[in-house]
Amino acid sequence: MDKVKEESTSHLEQILKRVDSFDTADRMTREHAKEPKPFHILFSEYIAEHGLQASEVYALSGVDRNYVYNITSGKRKHPGRDKIIALCIASGMSVEEVNRTLRTCEVNALYPKNARDIRLAACINQGMRDITKINIVLDEEGLPPLDV
């Protein structure tokens, strides 16, 4: 197991507070920094690990089939936040897993002070996976739907 996984984020944040030179920054980079996995790899691994049918996940996500192909093949390196959320929800990820994926993709995680994100979390926690139905919930609440 690598050091990044062994040490808690809060511990690493405490270390960051003590970085006071470029030498220290270089050492910390060598010890702790790593390139995040691209979304298409994270997503493909999740589907495989959970024995999901990719075609079902794609259908539930509502994301255009060609766009999904470009994401999963790695041609589309940086899908938008809504598409990442839709694919994560359609694959049955928990709120924690969705947020981890969003952060890894360097986009905003679901935010507990945002009404739309709160509704999305509620849908996830209720086990909803069909983005069309989730968008209906959002619309009924006067919130913007996921742009898939």
Secondary structure, DSSP 8 states (H G I E B T S, - for coil): --HHHHS-HHHHHHHHHT--SHHHHHHHHHHH------HHHHHHHHHHHTT--HHHHHHHH---HHHHHHHHTTSS-S--HHHHHHHHHHTT--HHHHHHHHHHTTS----TT-HHHHHHHHHHHTT---HHHHHHHHHHTT------
